[in-house]
């Protein structure tokens, strides 16, 4: 059984997205697919790919054109690290 954990940063990001009218169904559909990830791969529409640099070991998955989820899977635990736009999540300081 897959367990899903939400980082504090993810919770904060999600709260901000909700204020902007984010559609919960996008995240719910993604989580349903993640629960099956050991049986099937994620659908191509998510453009799932591994990340480098600060997020090495994590994956980036597109819920829509400019809304991504950064996550990783360890054993049966899916850790959702961040959610938001590319510009917010990958900006260089």
TAPE-V826669 format. One record per pair of residues at least 12 apart in sequence whose ideal C-beta (glycine too) atoms are under 6 Angstrom apart, sorted by sequence separation. I is the first residue (numbers start at 1). GAP is how many residues later the second one is. D is the distance in Angstrom with one decimal. If there is no record, write none. Layout:
# TAPE-V826669
i | gap | d
I | GAP | D
I | GAP | D
This chain:
# TAPE-V826669
i | gap | d
58 | 12 | 5.2
59 | 12 | 5.7
70 | 12 | 4.3
48 | 13 | 4.7
58 | 14 | 4.6
69 | 14 | 5.0
46 | 15 | 4.6
47 | 15 | 4.5
55 | 15 | 6.0
57 | 15 | 5.6
46 | 16 | 5.7
66 | 19 | 4.8
66 | 20 | 6.0
2 | 33 | 4.9
30 | 33 | 5.8
26 | 37 | 4.3
34 | 44 | 5.4
13 | 69 | 5.6
14 | 69 | 5.6
10 | 70 | 4.7
13 | 70 | 4.6
10 | 71 | 5.9
13 | 71 | 4.9
10 | 72 | 5.8
3 | 73 | 6.0
9 | 73 | 5.7
10 | 73 | 5.8
2 | 74 | 5.4
3 | 74 | 5.0
4 | 74 | 4.9
5 | 74 | 5.0
6 | 74 | 5.1
7 | 74 | 5.0
2 | 76 | 5.9
